[in-house]
Amino acid sequence: MRILTSKQARCMDRIAMDKHGIPGLDLMETAGEAIATEAISMLAEIHDPRIIILCGKGNNGGDGFAAAVHLTEYNVHLFCIMDENKIKNDAAHFHQQCKEMGIPIEYDSDIPLETECDLIIDAILGTGTKGELRKDISPWTQWINKLNCSVLSVDCPTGMDANRGSVSRHTVEASTTVTMGFSKLGLHLKRGPEFSGQIKVVDIGFPDVVNDLDGIHWSTFEQSRLIDGLQKVSMDTYKHKQGKVLIVAGSKGMTGAAVLSTFGALRSGAGLTVTCAPDSIEDIYEKTIIEGMTLGCPDDGYGYFTEESYENISSKFDWCDTIIIGPGLGDNEATKRLIKKVMLNSPKPLVIDADALRVFDGKTELFEQVNVPFIITPHEGEFCRLLNINRDEFNNGFPAVIEDFMESFPGVLVLKNAPTISLFKKYAVVNISGNPGMATAGMGDVLSGIIGTFVAQGADIFPAAQSGVYIHSLTADRMAKIKGYRGLIASDLLNELPGVIRDFE
């Protein structure tokens, strides 16, 4: 499903009106009709329902007035969160119609504390929220959330950032959100799904220009894309054809990261794995990774990889189909030098995770020196470290920060967000599975193993990333039904993972 940023949504409005001659009144009329149709559906089993519509002063409020025009057979009451003289442009047209039709309207009034209703239509701000709600709006949203009735939000629940999915205090908790033309990015990120309820996308007559909009082409993941990420298994296959994965991971105190990424690869179908290990702790790998091979690397007894490890690791370059590098490597400078050498000399596709990303911190131009297809899998904190910005700068600048980064970035970015987003060039795919229980150590290590296997089996890096992210989080969803969110750990996914993949084979 195609989704838009708030900037792209505004651009779509302008193109429809300025370049295609579609009157704004027509768009608002159709939006109002669509809102009314959904409201009627929500009230189908209620006799003589009462509807309250809360309108702001902009186009979102205009959509609310237009909806009221189509609900005259019902008991409708309008509340405007402003003076009447502030209602302008197209909204003023439908506001006047409401007056002429005798629909009760109150302006800038006190909150009707004793009011009862069956449905509230939230047409206050829509996509216009940025930061905390104003003091004149917040009491109304609190009132909405306290009422025992259904809530239909127009385009975006009031209080939610339409780009980021972040929410203000007292953001409207919608039962359903009717969004115009295309869904909005924030409805699918962070806490967006929690506050949006059921999302209904309605066609209001926009021209077919969505692919001409500036910025990244955003969409949600569709299961049909798995056909590009999951390669068909032939009946006459053998282990060398099922993907050979070289894994450079782990250090003293973090051997678990190497184990999880290795089993993530094996459980998602890799035919063979070789997990490189610092010599002094290789026995831990040997005892744990019983279905995979290990490769000891000189470490002078330190328990972490050093530049002397390169010769052993590079001896497997010709053997492998892809290389996973980063989980649990630590931040020792000698290890960083080794990581850089491996990545810049690798002849095979790379999955660059966790500590391997430290090589690029504040030096993202180094990515252009990687000579093979590659995928990076940072969480938000690691991504901010790459760009040398703090989390507030990232959040306040989202999604422009990502758009700027992707302009020159040559690989695939798997941004472990909530939910995870996979990006390549001008395309971004928002994952549709996953749960809060995934916020625990080792989840990313399993993910790197899954993605590495899909690449090793012949998938292109972008489909492999999308499919890996989806399969990984869908597995976590299934396990959360058994373990719950709080008790879910990364290793829980390993036994369930083959069954999830089986369902799509």
N, C-alpha and C positions, 0 to 999 in steps of 0.2 A: 504494500500500500504506500503510495506517494504521500509524503508529509512535507509541510512548509514551515519555515521560520516565520516569525511575525513580520520581518522585513519583506520576505518573499510574498506573504499574504497581502501586504499593503501594495506591493508592486503589481500583484495580480489584479487588484481593484483598479489601479490606475490604467493598466493596459486595457482592461475590459472597457473602461469608460472613454479613455483618451484615444486609443488606437483602433478600437473596434466599435466605437459609437454606441455601446450598451449603456443606457441611462442608469445612473445610480439608483433612481427610484425603482426601476425594474428589478435590479438585484435585491434591493431591500424588500420589495413586495414579495418576491419569491422566497427570500429567507424567512419572512414572517409567516408565509403559508406553510413552509416546512416545519417551523417551530410549532405552529398551531396543530399540524397533523400529528406530530410526535406527542404533544400535550394531550390531545384527544385519545391517542392510543394508550397513554399512561393512565388515563382516567376511565377507561372503558367499562370497568366493573363497579364504578361508583355512581350512585344515583344523585342527580342534581349537584354536581361538584362545584366547589368554590375555588377560583383561581386568583392568585395575587401575582401581578407582574411588577417587578422593581426595575426601573429604567434609569440609566445614567444619561449624560448629556450628549454623548457621541453616537456613532453609528450603531454601537451595541444597543444603546437605548432605543434607537430608531427601529432596530429589529424587533425589540419588545413591543413598541407601539404598533408595528405592522402585524405582529402576531395577534395583538388584541383585536384588530380589525377583523381577523378571521375567526374570532372566538365569541362573536356577539350572541350566539345561542346559549352561552354559558354565563354563569355568575362571575364576572370578571371585575377586579378592582385594581387600578393602577396607582402606584406610588412613584413619584419622581424624586430622585435624590438631589434636587437642585431647584432653583427658582424657574418659573415658566419661561422667563425671558432669556434663559441660557440655552434653550432648545433651538438648534440652528439647522440649516441645510436640509438634507433629505429627511432627517428625523422630524423636523418641524412639520413636514407634509403629513406624515402619518399621525403625528400628535394632534394636528388639527382635525383629521378624520375621526380620531377617537372622541374628541370633544363634540363634533357634530353628530356623532352616533349616540351620544349621551352616556358613554362609558365613564363611571366615576373615576376621577383623578385627584390625587392629593399631591401638593408640591412642598418639598422641603419641610415635611411635617414631622411631628413626633412619632416615634415608633408605636404602632397600635398593639400594646402589650397583651390585650385580651383577645386578639384576633385568632380565629381558627380558620384553617383552609385545608384543601386537599392537595393542592399543587402550587408551588412557587416557581415562577419563571425568573431566573436571575439574568437580567440584561443590563447589569450595572457597568462593568468595565470590559469584559471579554478579554481580548489579547492586550489590553492596555496596562496591565499591572507591571510595575517595576518597583521592587523594594516593599516596604511595609505599607499597609493600607492607610489612607488618610483618616483623620479623626472623625470626619463626617460620614465616612463609609463603614468603618469598622463596626459601629454599633448595629448597623443593619445586617451585616454578615453574621454577627453573633446571634442576632434574633432569628435569622433564617435557620441556623444550625440547631437552635433550641426547639424549633417547632417540630411537631411529630407529623411530618407530611413529606411527600416526594418533592424533589427539587430538580428542575431542568435548567441547566446553565447554557447560555448562548455563546458559542465559539470556544469559551474557556471559562472555568469557574472563577468568579471574582476573587482575587487574591493570589492566583497562580501565575507565575511567569511563563508566558507562552513559548519561550525559547528553552528555558532551563528545567522546567518542572519543579522549581523551588516554590515554596509557598510562604505567604505572610501569616502572621498570627491571625486566627479567625477566618482563614480562607473558606469559602463556601464549599460544603461537602455535597457534591452533586450526586443525584441518583443516575442521571443521564446528562450527557453533554452533546448538544447538537452543534456540529462545526461545519462551516460553510465551504463548499467546494473541495477542500482537502483538509485532512487532519493536521493539527498543529504539533510541532516538535515537542513542546513542553508537556503535552498530554501523555507522552510515552516515556518521559525521563523522570528520574528521581521519584518524587512523591506524586507526580502527575496522575498515574493510574489509580492511586489511592483516593484522590479527590475528584476524579472525573466521572467515576461510575462507568456506565455503558456509553461508549463513544459511537455516535451516529453521524456519519458523513453524508451531507446532502448536496445534491447538484442544484445550484441556483442560476446556472446559465453562463458560467465563465467560459471564455473562448479556450480552445485547445492550444495554450501557449506555455504550459507548465514547464516544458523542457527548455524553454528559452529564457527562463528566469536566471538572473545572476546568482552566483554562490553555489554551494554544494548541492548536489541532487540527493535529497534525503528520502529514505524509504524504510519501511519495516521489513524484516526478514519474512520470506514466504517459503514454506516447506518445499515447494517445487524446485528451489535452488539447490536442494540437497543432491539432485541428480548430477550437478557439476562438481560437488565436493566429495561425494562418496563414489569412488570408482567401482564398477561392477566386478565381482569376484568370479573369475573363470573356473570351470570345473577342473581344468588341468593345471591349475596354478601350483606353485611350490614356494617355499619360504623365501627364496632369493627374489622372487617376483612380487612378493607382498609388501615390499618396502623395507629398506635397510636404514635404520636411524642411528646416527651417532649422537651421543648425548654427553655434553661437557657440563657437569653440574656437581654441586656439593662441596663441602669442606668440613673441617672438624667442627662438630656441633650442629651441622646442617646437612648431614647425609640424607636425612629424610626427603629433602627436596629432590635429590637425585633419584631416589627410589620411587617417589610419586610420579615424577615426569617419565621415568622408564616404564612403569606399569600403566601410565596413561597412554603411552605409545603402544604397548603390547595389547592392552585390553581393547584398543580401538582398531586392532588388526595388523600391526606391524609384523612382518615375517621374522625379522632379526633386529636386535638392538645391541649396540656396544656402548656401555656407559664408562666413560673415562673417570678414573679415580686417582687422587693423590696416593702415592705408594704406601705411605705410613698408615692410611686408614682403608686401604682397598679391601681388607678382610671383612669389614662391615658391609660393603657393597656385595661381596661374594656370598655372604651368608644370607643376604636379604633378597637379592635379585636372582632367584634361582632359574628363571626361564630366559634370562638375558645374559649376554657375555659382559665381562668387564675388562678394562685395559688400564693397568697400572702406569702411572706417570711420575717421574722423579719429582720429589718435593722437599728433599733435604730434611725430612722429618717434621716439617712445619704443619702438615695437615691441610695445606691449600695448594692450589696450582701455582707454578712459577713459570718463568720463560723457558726453563729447561724441559717443561712438559710438552713443548710445541712439537718436537720431533716425533714423539709417540702418537700424539693426536693427529698430526698431518699425515702419518703413515696410513690412516684410515680414510683419507679424503677420497681416494679412487673407489674404495669399497662401498661407501655409503651413498644413499640417495638424497638425504637431507641431514642437516646438523641442527640440533637444539643446543643452545648455549645460554647459560645464565643462572638457572635456579640454584640458590644456595651457595654461590661462589664466594660471597663475602666481598669486602671492599679493600683488600690488601693491594698495594700499588703493584707488586710483582704479578699478582693475578690479573690486574687490569692490563698490564702490558701483554700478557699472554693472550687475553681475550681479544685485544685489538689486533694482534698478529693473526689469530685464527680467523677473525671476521673479514679482515682485509685481504686475506689470501685464500679464502675458501672458494673452491670451484663448484660447490653445491649450494642449493637454496638453504637459507638460514631462518630459524625461528629464534629471535633474540628476546630474551626474557629477563626480568628481575635485575640481578647485579651486573649482567653484561651491558645493560643500558647505561651504567655509570660512565663508561668510556665516552659517551656522547653528551654528558652533562655540560650544558653551556657551549657545546661545540657541535651543533647539529649539522654543520657543513660536512662533518666526517661521514655522514650517511651517503654522500655522493661518491665516496671512495669505495663503497661496497660494490663489488662487481657482479653480484649474482642476485636473483630475486630474493627478497627477504621480507619478513614480518616482524614487527616489534609489538610487544604485549604489555605496555605499562599500565599500572593503575594511575589514578589522577595525581597522586603525590609524585610518582616517578615521572609522569609527563610534565608536571610543573618544574621538576628538577632539570629535565632536559632543556626546557625553555628559560631556565633561571628566573622564574616568576613565582610569586606566592599563590596560595590557594584562592585568596580573595581576588587577585588579578585574573585568575583563570575563570572563576565563577562570574565575575562582573563582566568579563569580556566574551563569555560564551554566547554563540558559537563562533564569533569572529576570530578568536584565538586559534581555533582548529582550522578554520578556512585559510588563515594566513600561513599556518604551518604546512598544510597540505599543498600549497601552491608550488613548493620546491621539493617536497619530500618524495623520494623515488620509490619507497616501499609501501607495504600495507601497514596501517596503524590499527591495532586492536586495542581500543581504549576501554579498560575495565572500569566502566562507569556503572550506574544503576539505571537501566541495564547496560550491558556492554555494546559498544558501537564499533563496527568494522569499517575502515575507510581506505579508499584507494583512488588516487587522483581526485576527480570531482564527484566521487560517489561515496555515500555514507549509508550504511545499513544498520538500523537499530534492532537489536535482538528482541525477541518476543517471549522468551522464557527466562526463568531464573527467580531467585527468592532471597530474602535477607540472610538465610542460613549460610549462604555462600561467602559471607564476610568472615572468613576464618583461614588460618594459615594452611598453605599447601594447595588451595584450590587452583591457583594460577599455575602451579607446577603440573598438575594433572592436565590442565588446558593446553599447556605447551606441548605435552606428549601427544595429545589428540591431534592438534593442528599439524605437528611434525609428521605424524603418520599419514595424514591425508595428502600432504605435499609429497612425501616419499612414494606414495602409491600413484602419483601422476597428476593430481589435481593442480590447477593453477593456484597461485598464492591467494588471490582474493576469494574465490569460491571455497578454498580450503579453510581460510580464516572464518568466514561466515558459518560454514557448516560445523566447524569445530566448536565455535562459540555456542551455537544452538544445541548441538548434541550434549555438550558439557553441562549447560544450564538446565536442559530438559531432564538429564539424569539426576541433577540436584533436586529438581522439582519432585521427581518420583520418590527419591530417598527422603525428602522432607515430609512426605505424607506418612512415612514410617517412623522417622526419627524426630520429627519436629524441627523447627528452625534452630533452637538454642543448642541442641545436641548434635547437629550435623557436623561431620568432619570430612576432610578431603578424601581419606581412604575409603569412606562409605561409598563413594562413587564407583570404585574400581570394579566391584562385582556386578553392579547394576549396569554399567556402561555397555557391555556386550549385548545385553538384552534390548537396550534402547536402540542400538545400531541395527540389531536384527530386525526390528520392526520396519526399518526403511530399506532393507536389502531386497 
